Amino acid sequence: MSSNILVINCGSSSLKFSVVDSASGQQPITGLAERLGDTGAVVSIKSSGNDKIIIDIPNGEHDKALSTILDHLQQQDLLETIQAVGHRVVHGGEQFTDSTVIDDQVLLAIEACNHLAPLHNPANLIGIRTCQKLLSNVPHVAVFDTAFHQTMPEQAYLYPIPYELYKEQGIRRYGFHGTSHRYVSMALADTLGKPLESLNLISAHLGNGCSAASIQGGKSIDTTMGLTPLEGLVMGTRSGDVDPSLHHFLCSQMKMSIDEVNTLLNKKSGLLGLSSLSNDMRTLEQASQDGNQQAELAIQVFCYRLAKHIAALAVPLGHIDGLIFTGGIGENSVAIRQRVLALLAVLGFKIDDEQNKSAGKSQHGLITQPESTPAYVVNTNEEWMIAKDTQAAIQ
């Protein structure tokens, strides 16, 4: 019997998909629909062993993109092998602590979280409802970014603001990137041949969006993102932590609207804002090597803030059995890992330069010296985690 799962990650104007074998993690086909609703809307599809094909769908919306994808799966004799559809959903609030088969009540509960993730959840719902219409003969499962962090204790997730705001409005820290943090912690435990329940880990997911998490016995006990994905680390275009009064200052002194401040902190800050150049770490590293001082400054702030947060995340663990670097930057930037571990010497980290240079090319790699607190590079695979969760939920 097939164990193929169609994994869908739906945004407001884009849609990522992949067919994933939940048992092996193999992905025979992946793709991206982008610029949806625009005259330049396209679907790009990559099959294993074949070149990418691009299908124009001018002015096509999500339904046209999904029908195009399903038609292609039919042509490749893959559509009949799909056992279920796994949907990435950004925010599950406090209601969802695990991945869940979608029914009408689940849809209503996801919709009730729209105010917590207004840029993401409505788009996720579009993907779910459209997919349910076009692929109604298989179950659909919601896999939540926030679910993994629902094991955080109150002292970690509560903000020091009037308690009724939490009770009445659900204002608290939720955390994100849970699918990635969970996958890499499980993968490292498997590689080490140790029970996940015995390990104290810190996972640093570093990409255009960045977060880190304390994971004790396979459960998240603290993380850097909060009510929204803006809190915490410096990211590609997000500021991470700033003085909360910055909003008032910008509104009163620069006459910015609250929406303009929100856009500034989410889309014009972080690496892009500091460097005035790019949100891409590869571009900044090259610019720094070429003598661009602002690019170098952005990298320094990124690494310093990351090291501080990692040190703070050690507090609830007591001791660290492993620090994990993952995500596009974490897996690929030798220099960022070197800088961060140098700043974390106080926690006993001593990098092995040769192992650091070779890490990331294989699935997992130790990058520290034998006497060091261990640090590893672990390649994340959120699509496989979503597929595994979906398979488990329908069973």
SEDREN-741855 format. One record per residue (C-alpha): y, z, x; residue in three letters. Coordinates in steps of 0.02 Angstrom, whole numbers, plus 50000, padded with zeros to 5 digits. Example, Ala and Ser with C-alpha at 12.3 -4.5 7.8 and 13.67 -1.06 7.14 Angstrom:
497755039050615Ala
499475035750684Ser
***
This chain:
500005000050000Met
501744995550064Ser
502915009350119Ser
504464998150121Asn
506075005950059Ile
507684996550025Leu
509095007050099Val
510835004350027Ile
512485010950097Asn
513865005149980Cys
515725005750017Gly
517205000149914Ser
517264982649991Ser
515654982050093Ser
513804985450076Leu
512544988550215Lys
510694986550179Phe
509024986850267Ser
507194986050223Val
506365000550313Val
504535004750331Asp
504605023450295Ser
503025026550396Ala
503485017450557Ser
505375015550547Gly
505244996750575Gln
506614986450493Gln
506044968650458Pro
507734964150384Ile
509494971250389Thr
511204965150337Gly
512994967850284Leu
514034961450140Ala
515884962850178Glu
517604958250112Arg
516904959949936Leu
518104954149801Gly
519034943349927Asp
518984924549950Thr
518134927550118Gly
516704937950050Ala
515084935050147Val
513334941950164Val
512614942550341Ser
510724944550354Ile
509684947450510Lys
507794946150506Ser
506744952850649Ser
506444938750772Gly
507674926950686Asn
509494922750707Asp
510794929750589Lys
511194919550436Ile
512854920450344Ile
513004916550159Ile
514734913750084Asp
515034921949915Ile
516904918349883Pro
517694932049776Asn
515964939749756Gly
515874957949705Glu
514464970449732His
513354962649598Asp
513454945449679Lys
513124952849852Ala
511604962549792Leu
510894947849694Ser
511094937049849Thr
510194950149954Ile
508774951849828Leu
508584932949816Asp
508394932250005His
507104946350002Leu
506154936349870Gln
506174920949982Gln
505494931350126Gln
504094938450016Asp
504814955850040Leu
505484959849867Leu
503774963949794Glu
503434975949938Thr
504924987149896Ile
504295003949831Gln
505985011849798Ala
507845010849839Val
508665024449943Gly
510545026149918His
511675035050041Arg
512855046249943Val
514245054750040Val
514585070249934His
513355080449832Gly
514415096149816Gly
513435112249795Glu
512235105149666Gln
511165094549783Phe
510225102949924Thr
508955088949946Asp
508715070549912Ser
508445067349727Thr
507695054049613Val
509155046849514Ile
509235048649325Asp
510695049649204Asp
510995068049241Gln
511025064949428Val
512275050749404Leu
513405062349305Leu
513275075749439Ala
513725063349576Ile
515205057449472Glu
515755075449453Ala
515945076049644Cys
517115060849646Asn
518645071849670His
517865079049829Leu
517575061649905Ala
518725049549811Pro
518555036049945Leu
516655036649952His
515745043149798Asn
516465030449674Pro
515905016349790Ala
514195024449811Asn
514035024849621Leu
514465006349608Ile
513025002649726Gly
511815013549629Ile
512245006749457Arg
512254988649513Thr
510604990649603Cys
509804999349454Gln
510234984249345Lys
509584971449468Leu
508054981149527Leu
507564991349375Ser
505684991449406Asn
505715003949551Val
506395021749569Pro
508085024949650His
508425040249759Val
510085048049813Ala
510145054549992Val
511675065550020Phe
512695067450180Asp
513115085150127Thr
511385091450075Ala
510815096550250Phe
512295108350270His
511975117850108Gln
511025130750211Thr
512645136750292Met
513015155150256Pro
514585160350162Glu
515455166050321Gln
515305148350387Ala
515775138350232Tyr
517145148750150Leu
518975145550189Tyr
520095161150203Pro
521085156350048Ile
521085164449874Pro
519265166049823Tyr
519565159249648Glu
519955142249725Leu
518165141749785Tyr
517435148149622Lys
518495137149508Glu
518785121449612Gln
517335121449736Gly
518535121649884Ile
517445125850034Arg
516725117950190Arg
515315105650151Tyr
515005095850311Gly
514415077950330Phe
513305066950440His
511875077950380Gly
510605063750381Thr
510955060150564Ser
510975078450619His
509325081450530Arg
508495066050603Tyr
508955069450784Val
508465087750776Ser
506755083050706Met
506555068950832Ala
506965080250980Leu
505755093750921Ala
504405080350908Asp
504805073851083Thr
504755091451157Leu
503125095351066Gly
503895111250995Lys
504045117150815Pro
505775113450748Leu
505755130850672Glu
505765138250848Ser
507285128850914Leu
509155132650922Asn
510065115950936Leu
511825109050935Ile
511955091050878Ser
513505080550919Ala
513605064650816His
514955054350901Leu
515525037650832Gly
517075031750741Asn
516745047250637Gly
516235062750736Cys
515475079450692Ser
514415092850775Ala
513225105450698Ala
512305121550741Ser
510485119550690Ile
509365134950691Gln
507545132850646Gly
507895115650573Gly
509295121950461Lys
511155119050477Ser
512085135450496Ile
513805128450541Asp
514655111750567Thr
516365104850612Thr
516785094350459Met
517395103550305Gly
517925099950126Leu
518195081950184Thr
517675072150339Pro
519425074750412Leu
519125092250479Glu
518465095850653Gly
518325084150801Leu
519495070450860Val
518815054050789Met
519195035550797Gly
520635035950673Thr
520485053650602Arg
521485067750679Ser
520205081650660Gly
520945099150660Asp
522835100450645Val
524005114250588Asp
523905114150396Pro
525795115650390Ser
525925098450471Leu
525825091250295His
527345101150240His
528285097050399Phe
528005078250381Leu
528445078550197Cys
530025088850217Ser
530675082550385Gln
530125064250378Met
530145062250189Lys
528355056050188Met
527345057150028Ser
525735067250027Ile
524765050750013Asp
525675044050166Glu
525225059750264Val
523415058150208Asn
523385040050267Thr
524195044950432Leu
522895058250470Leu
521395048150412Asn
521795030450469Lys
523165031050602Lys
522735046350706Ser
521315051650821Gly
520955040250969Leu
521995026350892Leu
523515037450866Gly
523445045851035Leu
523155029851134Ser
524265018151032Ser
522935005551079Leu
521235006850995Ser
520005017750900Asn
518565010651003Asp
518015021751147Met
517375006751246Arg
519104998951243Thr
519915015351294Leu
518715018451438Glu
519075001251508Gln
520955003551484Ala
520865020451571Ser
519965012751719Gln
521344999651724Asp
522675013251737Gly
523225015351556Asn
523805033551552Gln
523885034851363Gln
522085028951348Ala
521585041951477Glu
522525055351381Leu
521635050951219Ala
519945052451307Ile
520435069251383Gln
520945076351214Val
519345069551133Phe
518225077751264Cys
519195094151272Tyr
519165096551083Arg
517325091951076Leu
516865104351214Ala
517845118251126Lys
516945115150962His
515235114551046Ile
515605131251130Ala
516105138550961Ala
514505131950880Leu
513495141751008Ala
514125158050931Val
512975158450778Pro
511475152550881Leu
511445166151014Gly
510675154051139His
510515135151153Ile
508825126751173Asp
509625109651176Gly
511255100151152Leu
511035082951075Ile
512195068151101Phe
511985054550969Thr
512955041050878Gly
513785025850956Gly
514805035651083Ile
513535049451111Gly
512125037351147Glu
513085024551249Asn
514515032751345Ser
513925039551511Val
515695045051556Ala
516015054751395Ile
514395064551414Arg
514835068451595Gln
516585074451551Arg
516015085351406Val
514605093751503Leu
515795097151649Ala
516925106451526Leu
515415116051462Leu
514895123151630Ala
515285140451558Val
513755138351446Leu
512635134051593Gly
512635115051581Phe
512345105351743Lys
512235086651723Ile
510975075751815Asp
512015060251855Asp
510555048451876Glu
509695053751716Gln
511345053051624Asn
511585034951681Lys
509865029651621Ser
509875039351456Ala
510105030251293Gly
509085015251347Lys
507505024051291Ser
507305033551128Gln
507665050751200His
508215056851370Gly
508555073251461Leu
510205071951555Ile
510335089051639Thr
509615097351793Gln
508055108451783Pro
509035124851798Glu
510315119251669Ser
510475122951485Thr
509635106951422Pro
510615092251351Ala
509825076451281Tyr
510275059351218Val
509365055651055Val
509585039050966Asn
509945042350783Thr
509125032450643Asn
509935036850478Glu
509115022250388Glu
507385028550432Trp
507845046150378Met
508455039450211Ile
506845029450193Ala
505775044750233Lys
506735055350109Asp
506585041949975Thr
504705040350000Gln
504505059349992Ala
505565060649835Ala
504585047549736Ile
502945055649786Gln
***
